[in-house]
Amino acid sequence: MLLLKIMKVNISGKIFDKFPGAILGLVKVNKIDNTKKYPEITKLLRVAESRVRNIFETTEKIGSHPAVSSWRKAYRTFGSDPHEYRCSIEALLRRVVKGGEVPAINPLVDLYNYISLKYLMPVGGEDLNMVKGGIILDFATGSENFIRLGGTANEPPDAGEVIYRDEVGVMCRRWNWREADRTKLTNQTTEAIIVVEALPPVAKSEVEAATTEFCEILKNICGVSSTIFLLDASRPTIEL
């Protein structure tokens, strides 16, 4: 008999106390060959980069954009200086506006970078085979383990910062600032969860559009099936 692994994803009620309008759009990716190359995705990235440069022109305009200023405010709320710790969408925008191209990593990462740039939202992903137990978005106690992407040393979060964690430790610090090395998306990833994050004034319909396009591209270009879930204050928990 085949036993299906059920994994829960949950947003702590404490998060909604501070950020009542928070929304997560989740895409569960099934049976992908993440070693392949897709020039079509690279072309989409280049188009998104060009559009971003036309919107912002200079890095000075990035911080005041609602898509970024809402995250700067959130970072201040949980005690992190947004100038020292830039949210993922701001860091990505600054790189592109300065003239840099987003490097190709693997299909899933390249595709979520495209979606992030097009919709101006933080987007990330985790290898589900490396996740232990469920996933929760919560405030850190400060005792959790965290080894950053490419790192080897333990860098525990500050107490009170927003983190994604599982039974082993932190998967992402400061909501979307730094990814853990343990659950990163690699060429060996076959099952993944992609996370699209939104705070007001971003509406649920925009999150739905971003996750829908991700799934459509994944199917049409990569031939991979996926499932969309939305989490907010009215539905804080789902089972994958």
ROGULUM-811152 format. One record per residue (C-alpha): residue number from 1; x, y, z. Coordinates in steps of 0.2 Angstrom, whole numbers, plus 5000, padded with zeros to 4 digits. Layout:
BEGIN
<node NUM, <X, Y, Z>>
...
//
This chain:
BEGIN
<node 1, <5000, 5000, 5000>>
<node 2, <5007, 5017, 4995>>
<node 3, <5008, 5029, 5010>>
<node 4, <5006, 5047, 5005>>
<node 5, <5016, 5060, 5014>>
<node 6, <5005, 5074, 5021>>
<node 7, <5013, 5090, 5025>>
<node 8, <5005, 5105, 5033>>
<node 9, <5009, 5123, 5030>>
<node 10, <5004, 5135, 5043>>
<node 11, <5004, 5154, 5047>>
<node 12, <5005, 5157, 5065>>
<node 13, <4990, 5168, 5072>>
<node 14, <5003, 5179, 5080>>
<node 15, <5008, 5184, 5062>>
<node 16, <4991, 5190, 5058>>
<node 17, <4990, 5200, 5074>>
<node 18, <5004, 5211, 5067>>
<node 19, <5001, 5209, 5049>>
<node 20, <4982, 5205, 5046>>
<node 21, <4983, 5207, 5027>>
<node 22, <4997, 5195, 5024>>
<node 23, <4994, 5183, 5010>>
<node 24, <5004, 5168, 5004>>
<node 25, <5002, 5160, 4987>>
<node 26, <5009, 5142, 4987>>
<node 27, <5013, 5132, 4972>>
<node 28, <5017, 5113, 4975>>
<node 29, <5027, 5107, 4961>>
<node 30, <5027, 5088, 4957>>
<node 31, <5040, 5077, 4949>>
<node 32, <5051, 5090, 4940>>
<node 33, <5067, 5087, 4931>>
<node 34, <5076, 5102, 4938>>
<node 35, <5092, 5099, 4928>>
<node 36, <5085, 5104, 4911>>
<node 37, <5089, 5120, 4902>>
<node 38, <5074, 5131, 4896>>
<node 39, <5079, 5146, 4885>>
<node 40, <5061, 5151, 4885>>
<node 41, <5062, 5155, 4904>>
<node 42, <5078, 5165, 4901>>
<node 43, <5070, 5175, 4888>>
<node 44, <5056, 5179, 4900>>
<node 45, <5068, 5185, 4913>>
<node 46, <5077, 5197, 4901>>
<node 47, <5060, 5204, 4897>>
<node 48, <5055, 5206, 4915>>
<node 49, <5072, 5214, 4918>>
<node 50, <5070, 5227, 4904>>
<node 51, <5052, 5231, 4911>>
<node 52, <5059, 5234, 4928>>
<node 53, <5073, 5246, 4922>>
<node 54, <5059, 5256, 4913>>
<node 55, <5048, 5257, 4929>>
<node 56, <5062, 5263, 4941>>
<node 57, <5076, 5270, 4931>>
<node 58, <5087, 5273, 4946>>
<node 59, <5088, 5263, 4963>>
<node 60, <5083, 5279, 4972>>
<node 61, <5065, 5276, 4966>>
<node 62, <5064, 5258, 4973>>
<node 63, <5061, 5261, 4991>>
<node 64, <5046, 5272, 4989>>
<node 65, <5037, 5260, 4978>>
<node 66, <5022, 5252, 4987>>
<node 67, <5028, 5235, 4983>>
<node 68, <5044, 5238, 4993>>
<node 69, <5039, 5251, 5006>>
<node 70, <5026, 5239, 5013>>
<node 71, <5040, 5226, 5016>>
<node 72, <5052, 5240, 5023>>
<node 73, <5038, 5244, 5036>>
<node 74, <5036, 5226, 5040>>
<node 75, <5054, 5223, 5043>>
<node 76, <5054, 5238, 5055>>
<node 77, <5039, 5231, 5064>>
<node 78, <5049, 5215, 5069>>
<node 79, <5065, 5225, 5073>>
<node 80, <5076, 5223, 5057>>
<node 81, <5083, 5239, 5048>>
<node 82, <5077, 5237, 5030>>
<node 83, <5092, 5247, 5024>>
<node 84, <5104, 5234, 5032>>
<node 85, <5093, 5219, 5028>>
<node 86, <5084, 5221, 5011>>
<node 87, <5069, 5210, 5007>>
<node 88, <5071, 5199, 4993>>
<node 89, <5061, 5209, 4980>>
<node 90, <5071, 5225, 4984>>
<node 91, <5087, 5216, 4983>>
<node 92, <5082, 5208, 4966>>
<node 93, <5076, 5225, 4960>>
<node 94, <5092, 5234, 4965>>
<node 95, <5102, 5221, 4956>>
<node 96, <5092, 5223, 4940>>
<node 97, <5091, 5242, 4940>>
<node 98, <5110, 5243, 4942>>
<node 99, <5111, 5234, 4926>>
<node 100, <5115, 5217, 4932>>
<node 101, <5106, 5201, 4924>>
<node 102, <5098, 5188, 4936>>
<node 103, <5110, 5173, 4934>>
<node 104, <5103, 5156, 4928>>
<node 105, <5102, 5144, 4943>>
<node 106, <5090, 5131, 4938>>
<node 107, <5072, 5131, 4930>>
<node 108, <5062, 5133, 4947>>
<node 109, <5073, 5147, 4953>>
<node 110, <5074, 5156, 4936>>
<node 111, <5055, 5155, 4935>>
<node 112, <5052, 5161, 4952>>
<node 113, <5064, 5176, 4949>>
<node 114, <5054, 5180, 4933>>
<node 115, <5037, 5180, 4943>>
<node 116, <5045, 5190, 4957>>
<node 117, <5051, 5204, 4944>>
<node 118, <5035, 5204, 4934>>
<node 119, <5023, 5205, 4949>>
<node 120, <5035, 5214, 4961>>
<node 121, <5033, 5202, 4975>>
<node 122, <5045, 5192, 4985>>
<node 123, <5045, 5174, 4978>>
<node 124, <5055, 5159, 4985>>
<node 125, <5055, 5140, 4985>>
<node 126, <5060, 5125, 4996>>
<node 127, <5064, 5107, 4992>>
<node 128, <5050, 5097, 5000>>
<node 129, <5061, 5082, 5001>>
<node 130, <5073, 5092, 5013>>
<node 131, <5059, 5099, 5024>>
<node 132, <5056, 5089, 5040>>
<node 133, <5038, 5089, 5047>>
<node 134, <5027, 5104, 5042>>
<node 135, <5032, 5122, 5038>>
<node 136, <5026, 5137, 5048>>
<node 137, <5028, 5156, 5046>>
<node 138, <5031, 5162, 5064>>
<node 139, <5041, 5174, 5075>>
<node 140, <5058, 5167, 5080>>
<node 141, <5062, 5163, 5098>>
<node 142, <5081, 5166, 5094>>
<node 143, <5085, 5148, 5098>>
<node 144, <5082, 5140, 5081>>
<node 145, <5096, 5134, 5070>>
<node 146, <5100, 5142, 5053>>
<node 147, <5114, 5140, 5041>>
<node 148, <5112, 5152, 5026>>
<node 149, <5113, 5148, 5008>>
<node 150, <5131, 5144, 5004>>
<node 151, <5136, 5145, 5023>>
<node 152, <5142, 5132, 5036>>
<node 153, <5141, 5142, 5052>>
<node 154, <5125, 5142, 5063>>
<node 155, <5117, 5160, 5063>>
<node 156, <5102, 5159, 5074>>
<node 157, <5088, 5172, 5071>>
<node 158, <5085, 5187, 5082>>
<node 159, <5071, 5184, 5094>>
<node 160, <5055, 5192, 5086>>
<node 161, <5060, 5191, 5068>>
<node 162, <5049, 5183, 5056>>
<node 163, <5055, 5166, 5050>>
<node 164, <5049, 5150, 5040>>
<node 165, <5054, 5135, 5050>>
<node 166, <5051, 5116, 5051>>
<node 167, <5056, 5103, 5064>>
<node 168, <5074, 5105, 5061>>
<node 169, <5077, 5124, 5060>>
<node 170, <5075, 5140, 5050>>
<node 171, <5072, 5139, 5031>>
<node 172, <5072, 5158, 5028>>
<node 173, <5076, 5172, 5040>>
<node 174, <5068, 5189, 5041>>
<node 175, <5053, 5183, 5031>>
<node 176, <5062, 5183, 5014>>
<node 177, <5079, 5190, 5018>>
<node 178, <5090, 5174, 5018>>
<node 179, <5087, 5157, 5012>>
<node 180, <5094, 5142, 5022>>
<node 181, <5106, 5130, 5013>>
<node 182, <5097, 5115, 5019>>
<node 183, <5081, 5117, 5009>>
<node 184, <5087, 5126, 4994>>
<node 185, <5081, 5122, 4976>>
<node 186, <5095, 5112, 4967>>
<node 187, <5097, 5102, 4951>>
<node 188, <5092, 5087, 4962>>
<node 189, <5075, 5094, 4967>>
<node 190, <5061, 5084, 4961>>
<node 191, <5047, 5090, 4973>>
<node 192, <5046, 5108, 4978>>
<node 193, <5035, 5122, 4986>>
<node 194, <5035, 5139, 4978>>
<node 195, <5030, 5154, 4990>>
<node 196, <5023, 5170, 4983>>
<node 197, <5022, 5183, 4997>>
<node 198, <5011, 5199, 4998>>
<node 199, <5007, 5213, 5010>>
<node 200, <4994, 5227, 5008>>
<node 201, <4991, 5236, 4996>>
<node 202, <4994, 5220, 4986>>
<node 203, <4977, 5211, 4983>>
<node 204, <4974, 5192, 4983>>
<node 205, <4969, 5193, 4965>>
<node 206, <4987, 5199, 4961>>
<node 207, <4994, 5184, 4971>>
<node 208, <4982, 5172, 4961>>
<node 209, <4988, 5180, 4945>>
<node 210, <5006, 5177, 4950>>
<node 211, <5004, 5159, 4955>>
<node 212, <4993, 5155, 4940>>
<node 213, <5006, 5161, 4928>>
<node 214, <5019, 5151, 4937>>
<node 215, <5009, 5135, 4935>>
<node 216, <5005, 5139, 4917>>
<node 217, <5023, 5142, 4912>>
<node 218, <5028, 5126, 4922>>
<node 219, <5016, 5116, 4912>>
<node 220, <5018, 5123, 4895>>
<node 221, <5037, 5125, 4895>>
<node 222, <5042, 5111, 4907>>
<node 223, <5028, 5099, 4906>>
<node 224, <5026, 5098, 4925>>
<node 225, <5010, 5098, 4935>>
<node 226, <5007, 5109, 4950>>
<node 227, <4994, 5114, 4963>>
<node 228, <4990, 5131, 4970>>
<node 229, <4985, 5135, 4988>>
<node 230, <4982, 5152, 4996>>
<node 231, <4984, 5156, 5014>>
<node 232, <4978, 5171, 5023>>
<node 233, <4969, 5176, 5039>>
<node 234, <4953, 5166, 5034>>
<node 235, <4963, 5151, 5029>>
<node 236, <4980, 5150, 5039>>
<node 237, <4983, 5131, 5037>>
<node 238, <4983, 5119, 5022>>
<node 239, <4989, 5102, 5019>>
<node 240, <5000, 5098, 5004>>
//
